[in-house]
């Protein structure tokens, strides 16, 4: 019996090792849990195009929307743990959703971290019809409205929703949230004047700001964004302390072989080290993570730390979705 167990274990090790050595032997898919055209989709497609160079196989992007990104993450969690399905997500999908939705999975134990990705300071933007030209004027306008202003989000628990809740707390205002299947569609409605504002990822808004289609008031960081250096920080604009950066990352299903995770990490790090890729991402207002934060272990530790930071605030706001 003991020989049989040892033989079976040896076979399992050989199969697992062989799988890792041959990986990848077919195209991979990155599941983006938001609609095409949004900031998450843009980052994923830039990375996928470069990752295929290192991996030697096509890297496809599939948009799986719904429930603040939890549907797409669930799809990835339930995929075979072979490295061919990768979960793209961020603070909203891989942290906040655990405090909001009744998930059929655990965001920490059911996923293996691969790599931390560039982060995105948020930016406070409004429709062009709002008469305010500064953050102080915008706050006064919000407080003077007879009913709460409408704020677009990518759904309950999304980065834009968390940022809106934080904005309410810091500024002493109330907002009426309008959920979309991503901030791409929300931005379309903001440009059309159908909603009043979004506390949005800089990468999603900066193009419309530059085109003069929406108004920008402040960056939610302690320093200005290089690609939008004319937009003040919240500290400079009169709302000190409203700091929030939407970081992103890549994960794979629990049980994915460590060698496969290492290959995916190498491909991600190679992509982020490519000058052309860095230029594309920086032009979107994204900030590169430090090199020592690009390991799977660093992403895992950061995700847990962010859960400890944000869950109490989200739960205190009683944000719940069945």
C-alpha positions as CSV (number, residue, x, y, z in Angstrom):
1,X,0.0,0.0,0.0
2,X,2.8,2.3,0.9
3,X,4.5,1.7,-2.4
4,X,1.3,2.5,-4.2
5,X,0.9,5.8,-2.4
6,X,4.5,6.8,-3.1
7,X,4.2,5.8,-6.7
8,X,1.0,7.8,-7.1
9,X,2.6,10.8,-5.4
10,X,5.7,10.5,-7.7
11,X,3.4,10.4,-10.7
12,X,1.5,13.5,-9.5
13,X,4.8,15.4,-9.0
14,X,6.0,14.4,-12.5
15,X,2.7,15.4,-14.2
16,X,2.7,18.7,-12.3
17,X,6.3,19.4,-13.2
18,X,5.7,18.5,-16.8
19,X,2.7,20.8,-16.9
20,X,4.8,23.7,-15.6
21,X,7.7,23.0,-17.9
22,X,5.4,23.0,-21.0
23,X,3.4,26.0,-19.9
24,X,2.1,27.7,-21.8
25,X,1.3,25.5,-24.8
26,X,-1.9,27.3,-25.9
27,X,-3.5,30.8,-25.6
28,X,-4.2,32.3,-22.1
29,X,-7.1,34.4,-21.1
30,X,-7.1,37.4,-18.7
31,X,-10.6,37.9,-17.3
32,X,-11.4,41.6,-16.8
33,X,-14.5,41.9,-14.7
34,X,-15.6,45.2,-16.3
35,X,-16.8,46.4,-19.7
36,X,-14.5,47.0,-22.7
37,X,-13.3,50.5,-23.0
38,X,-12.8,51.2,-19.3
39,X,-9.5,51.8,-17.5
40,X,-9.2,48.2,-16.3
41,X,-9.7,46.9,-19.8
42,X,-7.2,49.4,-21.3
43,X,-4.5,48.3,-18.8
44,X,-5.1,44.6,-19.3
45,X,-4.9,44.9,-23.1
46,X,-1.6,46.8,-23.0
47,X,-0.1,44.2,-20.7
48,X,-1.6,41.2,-22.6
49,X,0.0,42.4,-25.8
50,X,3.5,42.5,-24.2
51,X,3.1,39.4,-22.0
52,X,2.7,37.2,-25.1
53,X,6.2,38.0,-26.1
54,X,7.6,36.4,-23.0
55,X,5.1,33.6,-22.8
56,X,5.2,32.7,-26.5
57,X,1.5,32.4,-26.7
58,X,-1.4,34.7,-27.4
59,X,-2.9,36.4,-24.3
60,X,-6.6,37.1,-24.8
61,X,-8.8,39.5,-22.8
62,X,-12.3,38.5,-21.9
63,X,-14.7,41.1,-20.4
64,X,-17.1,39.4,-17.9
65,X,-19.2,42.1,-16.2
66,X,-21.7,42.2,-13.4
67,X,-22.1,42.7,-9.6
68,X,-19.2,45.2,-9.2
69,X,-16.8,42.8,-10.9
70,X,-17.6,39.8,-8.6
71,X,-19.1,37.8,-11.6
72,X,-15.8,38.0,-13.5
73,X,-13.7,37.1,-10.5
74,X,-16.0,34.1,-9.8
75,X,-15.5,32.9,-13.3
76,X,-11.7,32.9,-12.8
77,X,-12.0,31.3,-9.3
78,X,-13.9,28.3,-10.8
79,X,-11.5,27.9,-13.7
80,X,-9.0,25.0,-13.8
81,X,-5.9,25.9,-11.7
82,X,-3.5,25.5,-14.7
83,X,-2.5,29.1,-15.3
84,X,-4.5,29.5,-18.5
85,X,-7.1,31.7,-16.9
86,X,-5.9,34.8,-15.1
87,X,-8.0,37.1,-12.9
88,X,-7.4,40.9,-13.4
89,X,-8.8,43.0,-10.6
90,X,-8.2,45.8,-8.2
91,X,-9.1,47.3,-4.8
92,X,-12.8,47.0,-5.6
93,X,-13.0,43.5,-7.0
94,X,-10.4,41.8,-4.8
95,X,-10.9,43.7,-1.5
96,X,-14.1,45.6,-1.2
97,X,-16.4,43.1,-2.7
98,X,-15.7,40.7,0.2
99,X,-17.4,43.2,2.5
100,X,-20.3,43.9,0.2
101,X,-21.4,40.8,-1.7
102,X,-22.3,37.3,-0.6
103,X,-19.6,35.7,-2.6
104,X,-19.4,32.1,-3.3
105,X,-15.6,32.2,-2.9
106,X,-12.9,33.7,-0.6
107,X,-10.9,36.5,-2.1
108,X,-7.7,35.4,-0.3
109,X,-7.8,31.6,0.1
110,X,-9.4,30.8,-3.3
111,X,-6.9,32.8,-5.4
112,X,-3.1,32.8,-5.8
113,X,-1.5,36.2,-6.2
114,X,0.7,36.7,-9.3
115,X,1.8,40.4,-9.4
116,X,0.9,43.9,-8.3
117,X,0.1,46.2,-11.3
118,X,0.3,50.0,-11.7
119,X,-1.9,52.1,-9.5
120,X,-4.3,54.8,-10.5
121,X,-5.0,57.9,-8.4
122,X,-8.6,58.9,-8.5
123,X,-9.8,62.2,-9.9
124,X,-13.0,64.2,-9.0
125,X,-14.8,65.1,-12.3
126,X,-18.2,66.5,-13.1
127,X,-20.4,67.1,-16.2
128,X,-19.5,70.3,-18.0
129,X,-22.8,72.0,-17.1
130,X,-21.7,72.3,-13.5
131,X,-20.8,75.9,-13.0
132,X,-18.0,75.3,-10.5
133,X,-14.4,75.9,-11.6
134,X,-12.6,74.8,-8.4
135,X,-13.0,72.0,-5.9
136,X,-14.2,74.5,-3.2
137,X,-16.9,75.8,-5.6
138,X,-17.8,72.3,-6.5
139,X,-18.3,71.3,-2.9
140,X,-20.5,74.4,-2.3
141,X,-22.5,73.4,-5.4
142,X,-23.0,69.9,-4.1
143,X,-24.1,71.1,-0.7
144,X,-26.6,73.6,-2.3
145,X,-28.5,71.0,-4.4
146,X,-32.0,70.2,-3.2
147,X,-31.4,66.5,-3.7
148,X,-28.1,64.6,-3.7
149,X,-26.1,64.8,-6.9
150,X,-25.9,61.7,-9.0
151,X,-22.5,59.9,-9.0
152,X,-21.7,57.2,-11.5
153,X,-20.0,54.0,-10.3
154,X,-19.0,50.7,-11.8
155,X,-21.3,49.0,-9.3
156,X,-21.5,48.5,-5.5
157,X,-18.0,47.8,-4.2
158,X,-16.2,49.1,-7.3
159,X,-13.3,51.6,-6.9
160,X,-15.5,54.4,-8.0
161,X,-18.1,53.5,-5.4
162,X,-15.6,53.2,-2.6
163,X,-14.1,56.5,-3.6
164,X,-17.6,58.1,-3.6
165,X,-18.2,56.8,0.0
166,X,-14.9,58.2,1.1
167,X,-15.6,61.5,-0.7
168,X,-18.9,61.7,1.2
169,X,-17.2,61.1,4.6
170,X,-14.4,63.5,4.1
171,X,-16.4,66.3,2.4
172,X,-19.6,66.0,4.5
173,X,-21.9,65.5,1.5
174,X,-24.5,63.0,0.3
175,X,-24.5,61.4,-3.2
176,X,-27.0,59.3,-5.1
177,X,-25.2,56.4,-6.7
178,X,-25.9,55.3,-10.3
179,X,-24.4,51.9,-11.0
180,X,-23.0,50.9,-14.4
181,X,-21.2,47.8,-15.7
182,X,-18.0,49.7,-15.7
183,X,-16.7,53.3,-15.6
184,X,-16.5,53.3,-19.4
185,X,-20.3,53.5,-19.8
186,X,-20.5,55.8,-16.7
187,X,-18.1,58.2,-18.4
188,X,-20.3,58.2,-21.6
189,X,-23.3,59.3,-19.5
190,X,-21.2,62.0,-17.7
191,X,-20.1,63.4,-21.0
192,X,-23.7,63.4,-22.1
193,X,-24.8,65.2,-18.9
194,X,-26.9,62.3,-17.7
195,X,-25.1,62.1,-14.3
196,X,-23.4,64.8,-12.2
197,X,-20.0,63.4,-11.3
198,X,-17.7,60.5,-10.9
199,X,-14.8,60.0,-8.5
200,X,-13.0,58.1,-11.2
201,X,-9.7,56.5,-12.1
202,X,-7.5,59.2,-13.7
203,X,-6.7,56.9,-16.6
204,X,-10.4,56.7,-17.5
205,X,-11.1,60.5,-17.2
206,X,-8.0,62.2,-18.4
207,X,-8.8,62.0,-22.1
208,X,-12.3,63.5,-21.7
209,X,-10.8,66.2,-19.4
210,X,-8.2,67.1,-22.1
211,X,-10.9,67.2,-24.7
212,X,-12.9,69.7,-22.7
213,X,-15.9,67.4,-22.3
214,X,-15.9,67.2,-18.5
215,X,-14.6,69.3,-15.6
216,X,-11.7,68.1,-13.4
217,X,-11.3,69.4,-9.8
218,X,-8.5,67.5,-8.0
219,X,-6.4,64.4,-7.9
220,X,-6.8,62.2,-4.8
221,X,-3.1,61.9,-4.1
222,X,-0.5,63.8,-2.2
223,X,1.4,64.6,-5.4
224,X,0.3,65.7,-8.9
225,X,0.1,63.2,-11.8
226,X,2.8,63.8,-14.4
227,X,0.4,63.3,-17.3
228,X,-2.1,65.8,-15.8
229,X,0.3,68.2,-14.0
230,X,-2.2,71.2,-14.3
231,X,-4.8,69.5,-12.1
232,X,-4.2,70.2,-8.3
233,X,-4.1,67.6,-5.6
234,X,-6.9,67.4,-3.1
235,X,-4.6,68.9,-0.5
236,X,-3.9,71.9,-2.8
237,X,-7.5,72.2,-3.7
238,X,-8.9,72.4,-0.2
239,X,-9.9,68.9,0.8
240,X,-6.7,67.6,2.6
241,X,-6.5,64.0,3.4
242,X,-8.8,62.6,0.7
243,X,-6.1,60.2,-0.6
244,X,-7.0,57.1,-2.5
245,X,-5.2,55.2,-5.1
246,X,-6.8,52.3,-7.0
247,X,-4.2,49.6,-7.4
248,X,-4.6,46.6,-9.6
249,X,-3.2,43.1,-9.7
250,X,-3.3,39.6,-11.3
251,X,-4.4,36.4,-9.6
252,X,-4.9,32.7,-10.6
253,X,-7.1,30.0,-9.1
254,X,-6.0,28.3,-5.9
255,X,-3.8,25.3,-6.6
256,X,-2.1,26.7,-9.7
257,X,1.5,25.2,-9.7
258,X,4.1,27.6,-8.3
259,X,6.2,27.2,-11.4
260,X,3.3,28.4,-13.5
261,X,2.7,31.3,-11.2
262,X,6.4,32.2,-11.5
263,X,6.2,32.2,-15.3
264,X,3.2,34.5,-15.2
265,X,4.9,36.8,-12.8
266,X,8.0,36.9,-15.0
267,X,5.9,37.8,-18.0
268,X,4.2,40.5,-16.0
269,X,7.4,42.0,-14.7
270,X,8.9,41.9,-18.2
271,X,5.9,43.8,-19.6
272,X,6.1,46.4,-16.9
273,X,9.9,46.8,-17.5
274,X,9.4,47.5,-21.2
275,X,9.9,51.2,-21.9
276,X,7.1,51.3,-24.5
277,X,4.6,49.7,-22.2
278,X,5.7,52.0,-19.3
279,X,5.2,55.0,-21.6
280,X,1.7,53.8,-22.5
281,X,0.7,53.2,-18.9
282,X,2.2,56.4,-17.7
283,X,0.3,58.4,-20.4
284,X,-2.9,57.0,-18.8
285,X,-1.9,58.5,-15.5
286,X,-0.8,55.2,-14.0
287,X,2.0,54.9,-11.4
288,X,4.4,52.0,-11.6
289,X,4.9,49.9,-8.5
290,X,8.4,49.6,-6.9
291,X,10.3,46.6,-8.2
292,X,10.4,45.0,-4.7
293,X,6.6,45.0,-4.7
294,X,6.2,42.9,-7.9
295,X,6.4,39.5,-6.3
296,X,3.4,37.3,-5.7
297,X,4.1,37.5,-1.9
298,X,4.1,41.2,-2.0
299,X,0.7,41.3,-3.7
300,X,-0.7,38.8,-1.2
301,X,0.5,40.8,1.8
302,X,-0.8,44.1,0.3
303,X,-4.3,42.6,-0.4
304,X,-4.6,41.4,3.2
305,X,-3.5,44.8,4.5
306,X,-6.0,46.6,2.3
307,X,-8.8,44.3,3.5
308,X,-7.9,45.3,7.1
309,X,-8.0,49.0,6.1
310,X,-11.2,49.2,3.9
311,X,-13.6,46.6,5.2
312,X,-14.4,48.5,8.5
313,X,-15.3,51.7,6.6
314,X,-17.4,49.8,4.0
315,X,-19.2,47.8,6.7
316,X,-19.8,51.0,8.7
317,X,-21.5,52.5,5.6
318,X,-23.7,49.4,5.5
319,X,-23.2,48.8,1.9
320,X,-24.7,45.4,1.2
321,X,-25.8,43.6,-2.0
322,X,-27.4,40.2,-1.9
